[in-house]
Amino acid sequence: MTIITFFFILFLPAVVHGLGSGGTVAVSYGSATVCGILAGKIPQSIECVRRGVRIPISPNVSFDSISGGRNFFCGLRSGGSPLLCWDTGSFQPKRIYNGSIILSNLSVGDDHICALENGTGIVRCWRGGINFTETVRLQSVTSGRGFSCGIGRNSSNVHCWGRDGIGQRIENLFRNDSMLTLVAGDLHVCGVNTSGFVVCRGRNDSGQCNSPSGPAFEFSGLALEVNRSCAIRQSDGTLVCWGGGGVLGSLENDTNFESIVAGGNFSCGLMTRNLTLMCWGLSVFNPGTVLSLPKIAPGPCIDAQSECSCGIYPDSANLCSGSGIICRQCVNGNGNGTQQSPPPLQPVPSPPASPSPPGRNRMNRGLLAFAIVGSVGAFLGICSVIYWLWSGICRHKKVHNSVQPTITAAVENSGMATPTGTPFGVISRSSTIRRQSSRAMRRQRSGTSSKHADRAEEFTLSELAAATNNFSVETKIGSGSFGTVYKGKLSDGREVAIKRGDTGQRTKKFQEKENAFQSELAFLSRLHHKHLVGLVGFCEEREERLLVYEFMKNGALYDHLHLKESNNSSGGSGGVLNSWKMRIKISLDAARGIEYLHNYAVPPIIHRDIKSSNILLDSNWTARVSDFGLSLMGPELEGGLVEVKAAGTVGYMDPEYYGLHHLTAKSDVYGLGVVLLEVLTGKRAIFKSEEEEGGGPTSVVDYAVPKILAGELAGVLDRRVGLPGLNEAEAVELMAYTAVHCVNLEGKDRPTMTDIVANLERALALCDDSHGSISISSATLSLVSD
């Protein structure tokens, strides 16, 4: 016995735990529950048995793999998302949030869960305080008690991590081993090395690491109990076990297995003859106990067009009910019915490039000449178009010059960031139309260009006064940055919203109003998107500064969520916003508008004042982002940072920006996260808490985030809407965790707008998908984020 093994015995006492890797069979050792993915049925759902009682598992959808821990088990739905878990007390489904990431290689330890990001090999772990910080990418993962291990994607090296240094100690034991497969038990790990022999490392107080000798690749299908290890002979499928508990008699010689799985002090195997489960160990499982579950799939059903490098499992078409096939495990497989990658090959030097044939050389010279001539022609054509646009015919209405402003920096000015270098300081009455090309206008998913692109009309003050009955109180509909908003009707019948800058002497306030006016005029005259409020025109006379917008018939999102009078309209009982689907759709609209500003406006734009009162709803209930009075043009926003004095609205301001004056695109992400929490809870960004003595002010972030992370989402949802229905629960859950990530304290930990849009698009799609959705309640929403 080595010194390291003795260390394990001395400091890590034996406790019954059951562990391993994902497959089509799982055991939860705490309650002696055994589960399997059913074969020959659509969908390929999960069914469990506990002390002879069969338990169908909801939702009734198809799963690729399952894996069990102490008192719970988890399943990965077909396609790799989402990840669901069930405790073996209530068997209620609980979704583990993994965003929009597709997962593979599910592995459950005693109290934690790990899986790999499909395609990248990046490992993600949830629960149990298990984190993986190395940058290495893995091809497989397996979990034990308080630790997990994996095999490197580009090597055969073993990497382990876990609590109290357990993972590192096990990794050290495998330092000289190159592995093909790996399976974890309680505190020991076994696998097949690249030479084909079984190798076990870790605790060995009962001989559980004394693996048998034999020819290369004799054994596969490993399963590890606390004190005993077992494997399947490749040649005939019979069982071989070693360690505590002794031999299993005729079970080892007479029964053929497709796969085996262990938990604590018992194991189960999928019998080849009829694909039913047999278990042994503990007092509830005598050797050879056949469970009452129906036929279990020997592996995941995959697309029939996919290649199975080691052949197709017999009768797999019937086992998959015609919806796919099952691959036969390879000789060096891992016993779970999956294909195992061969050991990495040494790089082979590339052969010297052969000379190109003469014909190809002539063709290349011809293509080069064609490219040169084409480039010259394209350049001359572009010059002609620019000249034509420059000398275009003037309209009878003044049209605002929408050439992209040359704002290159921001400075502090009385609390208001003022762009410098803007061409809008003096607006000539002889300005003509100048059009800009923008690849953003070709953005189809997020919206199309307005037919009124680049055309901001100039109005006189008398025209706008007439449109608003001389700016009467009756026409006032709200306020924006440094101005009051009125509803107006132009002489041609168009309904518009007119924002009039606060009037007053030429003081600090006037300068702030001027800055906001110029900022909005600069941005909106060149931004045209279905999820941004469109600019119709402007007025600039003496000290008067007015902007004219498209009229948004259904007002601000804030009003529908918070104002009492909205209870009788769209925000209350029976209203349009009393549908979770509609709330998710409006959130997605707003996110698309902000995504356009960050990713497709040239240069990118940081809004700086994202809040529910700046998200307006048109006559079709399409949400549009408004009020660009505080907006700034930034550098390339991916990682770009602007040093500027904080400005915005309390409750929505990014803590990093407010405290450090570091403005990035992630500042807008924080504001949108607050809006998402408003939409979910119906609470204002800052509201009077009824839960605290004296009813002090509380932020919706402090109120909602801890409860969402504690699995109490149902307790914070807006009661006016009610609990999500069967086809909305998963969507609301996804939106909630998206919001939680948006309001992380540090910008680097927040998602990008592209990620947010993708999550909300998926959430909206889930609202229309009634298959496999989960009803929501405080009992079922025990959600844990990594």
Residue, then its C-alpha position, 0 to 999 in steps of 0.5 A: m500500500t502506497i503512502i498516498t493511498f494510506f493518506f486517503i484511508l486515514f483522512l477520508p472515512a468510508v461513507v456510502h455514496g454512489l457515483g459515476s458517469g452518464g448513460t441510459v441507467a442511473v442509481s440514486y444510492g440514498s434511497a436505492t432508486v434505479c432509473g432508466i431511459l425506456a426503449g421502443k417508445i416515443p418519446q424515450s422518457i425516464e422511468c424509475v423503481r424504488r423498493g419495487v414501486r415503478i415511478p414514471i418521471s415527468p416531463n414525458v420527453s426524450f432524454d439522451s443520458i441520465s446520472g445519479g447522486r446521493n438523493f437525486f438524479c439528473g437527465l440531459r434532454s435529447g439535443g443536449s438542453p435543458l438539464l433537468c434534475w429530480d430529488t428522489g423524495s418528490f420526483q418533481p423536475k427542477r431545471i438547472y440553468n445552463g443558458s443556451i449552451i448545448l451539453s454532453n457527457l453528463s456526470v453526477g457526483d454525490d451532491h454535484i453535477c458536471a457536464l461538457e459544453n458540446g463542441t468545445g469540451i469546456v466543463r461546467c459544474w453546478r451545486g456542491g461547491i465544485n468548480f473547475t478553473e483550469t483552461v484545459r478542454l476535456q473529452s469526457v467527465t466523471s464524478g465521485r464524492g466531492f470531486s470530478c475527473g476528466i480526460g484531456r481533449n487533446s491528450s490522454n492525461v487525467h485532470c481532476w478537481g474538487r473540494d479539500g484537494i481531493g481532486q488534485r490528489i487523485e490527479n497526482l495518482f494518474r500522473n504517469d497514466s494515459m487513459l482512454t476511459l475513466v469512471a469515478g467511484d466513492l473515492h477511487v477512479c478506474g479506467v482503461n488506459t491507452s494500452g487497453f488495461v484496467v487501471c485504478r487509483g485512489r482509496n484501496d482499503s478493501g482492494q477496490c483498486n486491485s484490478p485484474s490482469g488480462p489481455a489488452f482491452e479485455f474489460s470495459g463497462l466499469a462501475l465502482e461501488v464504495n468498496r468494490s469495482c466491477a467490469i464487463r468482459q468485452s468477449d462475452g459480456t460477463l461480469v468481473c468484480w474485485g474488492g470488498g463484498g466477495v464474489l457474486g457467484s453465478l452472477e459473474n459467470d452466467t449473466n451477460f450485460e450491456s452496461i453496469v452502473a454502481g451507487g454506494n454499496f449496490s450495482c445494477g446491470l442492463m442484461t443483454r438477453n432482454l434489456t431489463l435491469m438486474c441489481w445486487g448488493l444492499s439488503v434490498f437487492n439480493p444477487g440477481t434481483v430483476l427489477s420491474l422496469p420495462k426494456i431499457a435503451p442500451g444507448p442514446c438514439i441518434d440521427a439515422q444518417s450519423e455514422c457508427s464507426c463500430g457498427i449499429y446495435p442489433d434491432s436499434a431501429n425498433l429500440c428507437s421506434g424508427s426515430g434513429i439508431i443506436c451505435r454499438q460500443c467500440v472495443n475500446g468503448n466506455g461501456n455506456g453505449t457511446q463511441q470512444s475517441p481513439p488515443p491521440l495520434q502523433p502529428v505527421p509531417s505534411p508532404p511537400a507541396s507539388p508544383s501547380p500544373p501549367g494550366r492552373n498557373r495560367m488560370n490564376r494569372g487570369l483571375l488576378a487580372f480580372a480582380i484588378v480590373g474589377s476593383v478599378g471599375a468598382f472604385l469608379g462606380i462608388c465615386s460616381v454614386i458618392y458624387w451623385l448623392w452629394s449633388g442631390i436635389c434639395r427638398h422643400k423641407k429642410v432635411h437634417n444632415s445625417v452624415q455619421p458624426t465624428i465624435t471621438a471622445a467624451v468629456e465631463n460637463s456638469g455631470m453630462a457627457t458631451p460629445t466633441g467634434t459633432p457637426f451639429g453645432v450650427i445647422s445650415r438651412s442649405s443642408t442637403i441629403r447625405r446618405q451613409s452606407s451601413r451594414a447594420m441596415r442589412r440586419q434581418r433578425s433584429g429588424t429592417s430599415s425605416k423607409h424614412a431613413d436619413r430624413a429628419e425634417e425641420f419644423t418651426l416652433s409655430e407649427l409644433a405649437a399648433a400641433t399641441n394646442n400651444f403645448s397645453v397640459e391636456t396634450k402632455i404625455g410624459s417627460g424625457s431627458f431634459g424635456t417634456v413630451y407632448k402628443g401632437k397632430l401635424s397639419d398633414g394628419r400625422e400623430v407625433a410625440i414632441k419633446r420640448g426642452d426645458t425652457g430657461q436662461r442660458t445656464k448650466k441647465f440650458q447647456e445640459k438641454e442643448n447637449a441632450f438635444q444635439s445627442e438625440l438629433a445626432f443619433l436618431s437621424r442616422l439610426h433606423h430600426k424597428h426596435l428604436v423609436g423613429l425621429v420625424g424631425f426637429c425644431e431649433e429656434r433661439e433657445e427652443r429645442l424640440l424633437v419630433y418622434e413617431f407616436m407610440k400609441n401604447g405608451a411606456l412599458y413602465d406605465h403598464l407595469h407600475l401605474k395603478e390606472s393601468n390595472n384597468s387597461s393593459g397591465g391589469s386583469g385580462g390585459v395584453l401584458n398579463s401574458w408571460k409570452m407577451r412580456i417575454k416578447i416585449s423584452l426581446d424587442a427591447a434587447r434587439g434594439i440595444e443589440y443593434l446599438h452595440n453591434y450594428a451601429v457604426p460606430p457603436i452606441i452606449h445608451r446609458d439610460i436603459k429603463s422601463s420608461n424608455i421602452l415604448l410600445d407602438s400600436n402593434w405592441t412592438a417595443r422600441v427603445s427611446d430617449f438618446g439624450l444621454s447616449l455616447m458613441g464608444p470605441e469598439l464596445e467589445g471590451g471598450l471602456v470610456e472614462v466619463k462621469a456617471a449619468g443615468t437613473v437611480g436603480y438602473m445604473d451599473p454599479e461599476y459605472y456609478g462607482l468607478h466611472h467606467l462606462t462599457a456596453k455592459s452598463d446597458v446590459y445591467g439596465l436591461g437586467v433591471v428591466l427584465l426583473e421589473v417585467l418578471t416581478g411587477k416591482r419598480a426598480i426601487f420600491k418601498s419594501e413591505e417586508e422590512e420594518g418601516g418599509g424602507p426603499t429596496s431595489v428589485v435586484d436585491y429583492a429578486v436575485p437571491k430568491i431566484l437563486a434560492g429556487e423561489l422564482a414562483g414567489v417573486l413573479d408578478r401575481r397579476v399575471g399568475l404562475p406560468g402555464l405548462n408551455e411557459a414555465e421553462a421560458v420564464e425560468l430562462m428569462a429569470y436567469t438571464a436577468v440574474h446574469c445581467v445584473n452581476l456586479e462586475g461587467k465582465d461577468r455579464p452576458t453580451m447583448t447577442d447572448i441575451v437576444a439568443n436566450l430571449e428568442r429561445a424563451l419566446a420559442l419555448c412559449d409556443d412549444s407545449h412538448g416537454s414543458i414543466s409546470i411551475s411552482s415553488a416546489t418545483l423551481s429549485l434552480v441553481s446557477d453556476 
